[in-house]
Amino acid sequence: MALPNMEVKVIEQAKVSPPPGSVPKTSLPLTFFDMPWLLNCNHMQRVYFYEFPHPTNHFLETLLPSLKNSLSLTLQHFFPLAGNLVCPPPPAKPNILFTDGDSVSLTVAQSTADFHFLSANHLLPVRAFDPFVPKFSPTRLEDGTRVEPLLAVQVTVFPNFGICIAVQRNHAGSDGRAFHHFMKSWALLSKTGGDLARLDRELRLPSHDRAAIKDQYGLELEILNEWWSLGSTSKDEDERRVRDGRTIHNIRSTFPLSQVQMERLKQWVAKQLANDKSSSSFHMSSFISTCALIWVCLAKSVERNSAFNTDQERNSAVNTDKDDEPYYLAFVAECRSRVAFPLPTTYFGNCMTICFATVKRKELLAENGIVAAAKAIGKEVGELNKESLKTFENWLMKFKKIKESGWQHLTVTGSPKFGVYEADFGWGRPKKSETVHFRDATTISLAESRDQKGGVEVGLALNRDRMSRFSVILEETLTGLA
């Protein structure tokens, strides 16, 4: 799918800092929750589209000053995002450093692209959002120490139609829950004209108490050794260029699952599990049922047709002797309330682990594949509730082994619990919000439905043939649950 007209003209490049003198020079150590993302994660990218049927001058004169001021006020409380990730050579430890005057890069632009085309739930070129995502300032090298920004923002105006607010962030600075806390806080301060009392009352201010995290199992040293041994030879940029070259012709789409469909799916899976004596009981959540559904439909989309586009798909489909080969689903799990040292929900940083659900290929593709997938995911959630840090130190090596082995794997990013569509800057909720950084079949994103409480939005990127197969399989599967 060719890219439509995506011309973007930069109007202004600005730097937004917390109010002068409002935040002292502060160094925050990276915890063992933060450190893995130094090695195993791309920068996170998300776009928010808002309807705004006014000309560019109206935006520049009325809204932009408010956006800048509210961003400044928000950064006073979320100051790590205005600071830098500092990675000195060993044996020094990486940290986040904020110094008075540090800032977030804010790009203001205008585009002639079709706002309604970009903000609708239909097929789009996988790189359709790239022109609207801000670029990070280059990493600096100061006496052997790497210094990297943690956040960049771009606001693009589509004259007489809408606005896109896009962000790029470094995952080592915050996880999804913390970041969406920031976005909703910025939106609320913009909407209320900087009402900090209301912010603290409705969303609460963030906690930056890194000392609250207790390294009970010596995880920090394990991960630091990994970082020191591999960090200096990381090929992330080269790997990203190769990957982008392979996926340039892929397409992306968002599949909304309604509240009715979700309830029907959860009830159907719960009923099947009730008849399965080998299954342990667990709460059938929207997350478990959605992941099971999409995992199976994606696996079947490789099998449905003989016209495969990649060697990986072809080999997976024709080698029936691989029926016992493991298929993996990797998902992040919130730990703030699960660890032995409970943290406030407002803790700002990373506080999650990665779980791996495993199902044999033949079971995933069988008639009751969704049930098998749900059991595997539910089992991992149950183990997590017992001891969330039990295998934390192993997930880096396990993820590396899975990728290097060529085994089929799917990674889930996002959550229906983050409240993506609650980021109302005063112009109404977003018309559309999407995760942008993933571009192939190894990752899906989840968010709550914009229009229906209890609904879920699933974002994914595939080649055109497989996207067509997946769409048909998903519709057939949902119809079969009726």
C-alpha positions in Angstrom: 0.0 0.0 0.0 1.5 3.3 -1.1 1.8 6.2 1.2 -0.7 9.0 0.4 0.3 12.6 0.6 2.0 13.0 4.0 3.6 16.4 3.5 4.5 17.9 6.9 5.9 21.4 7.3 7.6 22.3 10.6 6.4 25.6 12.0 8.3 25.7 15.3 11.0 23.8 17.2 10.7 24.6 20.9 12.1 23.4 24.3 9.7 23.1 27.2 11.1 22.9 30.7 9.5 22.8 34.2 9.0 26.3 35.6 12.4 27.8 36.4 13.6 26.8 39.9 10.6 24.5 40.5 12.7 21.2 40.5 16.1 20.8 42.1 18.9 18.9 40.4 17.9 15.3 40.9 19.5 12.0 40.1 17.3 8.9 40.1 19.0 5.5 39.9 17.6 3.0 37.5 16.1 0.0 39.4 16.2 -3.6 38.2 12.7 -2.9 36.7 14.1 -0.2 34.5 17.4 -1.7 33.4 16.2 -4.5 31.1 14.7 -1.9 28.8 18.2 -0.5 28.1 18.9 -3.6 26.1 15.6 -5.1 24.8 13.3 -2.4 23.6 12.8 0.1 20.9 11.6 3.6 21.7 7.9 3.7 22.4 5.8 5.7 20.0 2.1 6.7 20.2 -0.2 9.1 18.3 -3.4 10.8 19.5 -5.8 12.3 16.9 -8.2 15.0 18.0 -10.9 16.6 15.9 -10.3 20.4 15.7 -12.2 22.1 12.8 -10.3 25.4 12.9 -7.5 26.9 10.8 -3.8 26.8 11.9 -3.7 30.4 13.0 -6.5 29.7 15.5 -4.5 26.8 17.0 -1.3 28.8 17.1 -2.9 31.8 18.8 -5.3 30.1 21.2 -4.2 26.5 22.0 -0.5 26.3 21.5 0.3 28.7 24.4 -1.9 26.7 26.7 -0.3 23.4 25.6 3.2 24.7 26.3 2.2 26.1 29.7 0.4 23.0 30.8 3.3 20.8 29.6 5.7 22.9 31.6 3.5 22.6 34.7 3.1 18.8 34.2 6.9 18.4 33.8 7.3 20.0 37.2 5.9 16.8 38.7 7.0 14.4 36.0 10.5 15.9 35.8 12.3 12.7 34.8 10.8 13.0 31.3 12.6 16.4 30.9 15.9 15.0 32.1 18.3 12.6 30.4 19.2 9.0 30.6 22.8 8.9 31.6 24.8 5.7 30.9 28.4 6.0 32.2 31.0 3.3 31.5 31.3 0.5 34.2 31.4 0.2 37.1 29.2 3.3 37.3 25.4 2.6 37.1 23.0 4.2 34.7 20.7 6.9 36.1 18.2 9.6 35.1 19.5 13.0 35.7 17.5 16.2 35.8 19.2 19.6 36.0 17.4 22.9 36.1 16.9 24.0 32.5 16.5 20.5 31.1 13.6 20.3 28.7 11.4 18.2 26.4 11.7 18.8 22.6 8.4 20.1 21.2 7.9 20.2 17.4 4.9 22.1 16.0 4.0 21.2 12.4 1.3 21.5 9.8 0.2 18.8 7.4 -1.9 18.6 4.2 -2.5 14.8 4.8 -6.1 13.5 5.1 -6.9 13.7 8.8 -10.0 11.4 8.5 -8.1 8.8 6.5 -5.4 8.6 9.2 -7.8 8.6 12.2 -10.1 5.8 11.0 -10.1 2.1 11.8 -9.1 0.7 8.4 -6.0 -0.5 6.6 -3.1 1.9 6.5 0.5 1.7 5.3 2.7 0.6 8.2 4.6 3.8 8.0 1.6 6.1 7.7 2.2 7.8 11.1 5.9 8.2 10.8 5.8 11.9 9.6 3.9 12.8 12.7 6.2 11.1 15.3 8.9 13.4 16.7 12.6 12.6 16.3 14.8 12.3 19.3 17.8 14.5 19.7 21.0 12.5 18.9 22.6 10.6 21.7 25.5 12.6 23.1 28.8 11.0 24.2 30.5 12.9 27.0 33.8 11.5 28.3 32.6 8.0 27.5 29.1 8.6 29.0 26.1 8.2 26.8 23.4 10.9 27.4 20.0 10.3 25.8 16.7 12.2 26.1 13.6 10.4 27.5 10.7 12.1 25.7 10.0 14.1 22.6 6.6 15.5 21.5 5.2 16.6 18.2 1.9 18.5 17.6 0.7 18.5 14.0 -2.2 20.6 12.8 -4.4 19.5 10.0 -6.0 22.8 9.1 -9.8 22.9 9.6 -9.9 19.2 10.5 -7.8 18.1 13.5 -4.7 17.8 15.6 -2.3 15.0 16.2 -0.2 14.8 19.4 2.5 12.2 19.0 5.1 11.1 21.5 8.3 9.1 21.4 9.7 7.9 24.8 12.5 5.8 26.1 11.1 2.8 27.9 13.9 2.9 30.5 12.3 6.0 32.0 8.8 4.7 32.5 6.4 1.9 31.8 2.9 2.2 30.2 1.0 2.9 33.4 3.4 5.7 34.4 3.5 7.2 30.9 -0.3 7.3 30.5 -0.5 8.9 34.0 1.7 11.7 32.6 -0.4 12.1 29.4 -3.7 12.3 31.3 -2.1 14.8 33.8 -0.9 17.0 30.9 -4.4 16.8 29.3 -6.1 17.7 32.6 -3.9 20.7 33.3 -4.5 21.9 29.7 -8.2 21.5 30.1 -8.4 23.2 33.5 -6.0 26.0 32.9 -3.4 24.6 35.2 -5.5 23.5 38.2 -2.9 21.5 40.2 -5.4 20.9 43.1 -7.8 19.2 40.7 -4.9 17.1 39.3 -3.9 15.9 42.7 -7.5 15.2 43.6 -8.5 13.3 40.4 -5.3 11.6 39.2 -2.9 12.2 42.2 0.7 13.4 41.8 3.4 10.9 40.8 5.7 9.2 43.3 9.5 9.1 42.5 10.6 7.1 45.5 13.0 4.7 44.0 14.1 3.6 47.5 10.7 1.9 47.9 11.8 -0.8 45.5 13.6 -3.6 47.4 16.1 -5.8 45.5 15.3 -9.0 47.4 16.9 -11.4 45.0 20.0 -9.4 43.8 18.5 -8.8 40.4 20.2 -5.4 39.9 23.7 -6.9 39.7 22.5 -9.7 37.4 21.1 -7.2 34.9 24.0 -4.7 35.3 26.4 -7.5 34.4 24.4 -8.2 31.3 24.3 -4.5 30.5 28.0 -4.0 31.0 28.8 -7.0 28.8 26.4 -6.3 25.9 25.5 -2.6 26.2 28.6 -1.2 24.5 28.2 -3.5 21.5 24.5 -3.1 21.1 23.4 -3.1 17.4 19.9 -1.8 18.0 20.1 0.9 15.3 21.4 -1.5 12.7 18.8 -4.1 13.6 16.1 -1.5 13.4 17.1 -0.4 9.9 17.1 -4.1 8.7 13.8 -4.8 10.3 12.2 -1.6 8.8 13.5 -2.6 5.4 11.7 -6.0 5.7 8.4 -4.5 6.8 8.2 -1.4 4.6 5.4 -2.9 2.6 3.3 -4.2 5.6 0.0 -2.6 6.5 -1.5 -1.8 9.9 -5.0 -1.9 11.2 -7.0 -1.6 14.4 -9.7 -4.2 15.1 -12.3 -3.0 17.6 -14.0 -5.7 19.7 -17.3 -4.5 21.1 -18.6 -4.9 24.6 -21.1 -7.5 23.4 -18.4 -9.5 21.5 -16.1 -9.4 24.5 -18.7 -10.6 26.9 -19.7 -13.4 24.5 -16.0 -14.4 24.1 -15.4 -14.4 27.9 -18.5 -16.4 28.6 -17.7 -18.9 25.9 -14.2 -19.5 27.1 -15.3 -19.7 30.7 -17.9 -22.3 29.8 -15.4 -24.4 28.0 -12.9 -24.2 30.8 -15.6 -25.2 33.3 -16.0 -28.5 31.5 -12.2 -29.1 31.5 -11.2 -30.9 34.7 -7.5 -30.4 34.0 -7.9 -26.6 34.1 -7.3 -24.6 37.3 -9.8 -21.9 38.0 -8.9 -18.2 37.2 -10.7 -15.0 36.5 -11.5 -14.8 32.8 -10.4 -11.2 32.1 -10.7 -9.2 28.9 -7.0 -9.3 28.6 -6.8 -13.1 28.7 -9.7 -13.7 26.4 -8.5 -11.1 23.9 -5.0 -12.4 23.8 -6.1 -16.0 23.3 -8.5 -15.0 20.5 -5.9 -12.9 18.6 -3.1 -15.4 19.2 -5.1 -18.3 17.6 -6.4 -16.2 14.7 -2.8 -15.0 13.9 -1.5 -18.6 14.1 -4.3 -19.8 11.8 -3.7 -17.0 9.3 -0.3 -18.6 8.5 -2.0 -21.9 7.8 -5.1 -20.8 5.8 -3.4 -20.3 2.4 -0.5 -21.8 0.5 0.6 -18.3 -0.8 2.9 -17.3 2.0 5.1 -14.2 1.8 8.0 -15.2 4.0 10.1 -18.3 4.6 9.2 -18.2 8.2 5.5 -18.5 7.4 6.1 -21.2 4.7 8.2 -23.4 7.0 5.7 -23.1 9.8 2.8 -24.1 7.6 4.2 -27.1 5.8 6.3 -28.8 8.5 3.6 -30.9 10.2 6.4 -32.7 12.0 6.7 -29.5 14.1 3.3 -30.0 15.6 4.9 -30.2 19.1 6.9 -27.1 18.5 6.2 -24.5 21.2 4.4 -21.2 20.3 5.0 -18.4 22.8 3.0 -15.4 23.9 5.0 -12.8 25.8 3.1 -10.2 27.8 4.1 -7.6 30.4 2.5 -7.7 33.8 2.0 -4.9 36.3 3.8 -5.5 39.6 3.0 -2.4 41.7 0.4 -4.3 43.7 2.0 -7.8 43.4 5.4 -7.3 44.9 6.2 -7.9 48.6 6.9 -4.1 48.9 3.6 -2.7 47.4 4.1 0.5 45.5 1.5 3.2 44.9 -0.3 3.1 41.6 1.3 6.5 41.0 4.8 5.3 41.2 6.7 6.8 38.2 9.1 4.4 36.6 9.0 0.8 35.4 7.4 -1.8 37.6 6.5 -4.8 35.6 7.8 -8.2 34.5 7.4 -10.3 31.4 5.5 -13.5 31.3 5.6 -16.3 28.6 2.6 -18.4 27.9 3.4 -21.5 25.9 1.2 -23.7 23.8 2.1 -26.5 21.3 1.5 -25.7 17.7 -1.0 -28.5 17.2 -3.0 -27.4 20.3 -3.1 -23.7 19.2 -4.4 -24.7 15.8 -6.9 -27.2 17.0 -10.7 -26.6 17.3 -10.4 -25.6 20.9 -7.2 -23.5 20.4 -8.7 -20.5 22.1 -9.3 -22.5 25.2 -5.8 -23.9 25.2 -4.4 -20.4 24.8 -6.6 -19.0 27.5 -5.4 -21.8 29.9 -1.8 -21.1 29.2 -2.2 -17.3 29.7 -4.3 -17.8 32.8 -1.7 -20.1 34.3 1.0 -17.5 33.9 -1.2 -14.8 35.4 -1.9 -17.2 38.3 1.8 -17.8 38.9 2.5 -14.1 38.7 0.0 -13.5 41.5 1.8 -16.0 43.7 5.3 -14.5 43.2 5.8 -11.8 40.6 9.6 -11.6 40.8 10.3 -15.4 41.0 11.7 -15.6 37.4 12.3 -12.0 36.7 16.0 -12.4 36.1 15.3 -15.2 33.5 13.1 -13.3 31.1 15.9 -11.5 29.2 17.6 -14.7 28.3 14.4 -16.5 27.6 13.3 -13.8 25.2 16.6 -13.9 23.5 16.5 -17.7 23.2 13.0 -17.6 21.7 14.0 -15.1 19.1 17.2 -16.8 18.1 15.5 -20.2 17.9 13.1 -19.0 15.3 10.1 -20.3 17.3 6.8 -18.6 16.6 6.3 -15.9 19.2 3.9 -13.0 19.7 4.4 -10.0 22.1 1.6 -8.0 23.6 2.0 -4.3 24.3 -0.4 -1.9 26.0 -3.4 -2.7 28.1 -7.2 -2.0 28.2 -6.6 -0.6 31.7 -4.4 2.4 30.7 -7.2 4.8 29.9 -5.7 6.0 26.6 -8.9 7.7 25.6 -9.1 9.7 28.8 -6.5 12.2 27.6 -8.9 15.1 27.0 -7.0 18.4 26.5 -10.3 20.4 26.3 -11.2 19.4 22.8 -12.9 16.1 23.6 -11.4 12.7 23.8 -9.1 11.4 21.1 -10.9 10.3 17.9 -8.1 7.8 17.5 -5.0 6.7 19.3 -2.5 4.1 18.1 0.8 2.5 19.1 3.2 3.1 16.2 6.6 1.5 16.9 5.7 -2.1 16.0 5.6 -3.0 12.3 5.4 -6.8 12.0 3.5 -9.8 13.0 5.5 -10.4 16.2 3.6 -7.7 18.2 0.1 -6.6 18.9 -1.2 -3.7 20.9 -4.2 -3.5 23.2 -6.2 -0.5 24.4 -9.7 0.1 25.7 -12.4 0.9 23.3 -13.0 4.5 22.6 -16.8 4.1 22.1 -17.9 1.3 24.4 -17.1 0.6 28.0 -15.8 -3.0 28.2 -14.7 -3.1 24.5 -11.1 -3.5 23.4 -9.1 -2.2 20.4 -6.4 -4.5 18.9 -3.7 -3.0 16.7 -1.5 -5.1 14.5 0.7 -5.0 11.4 1.0 -7.7 8.8 1.7 -8.2 5.1 -1.3 -7.6 2.9 -2.1 -11.3 2.2 -1.9 -12.3 5.8 -3.9 -9.3 7.0 -6.7 -10.4 4.6 -6.6 -14.0 6.0 -6.5 -12.8 9.6 -9.5 -10.5 9.1 -11.6 -13.3 7.6 -10.6 -15.8 10.4 -11.3 -13.3 13.1 -14.8 -12.6 11.8 -15.5 -16.3 11.3 -14.3 -17.0 14.9 -16.4 -14.2 16.5 -19.5 -15.3 14.5 -19.0 -18.8 15.6 -19.3 -17.8 19.2 -22.8 -16.4 18.7 
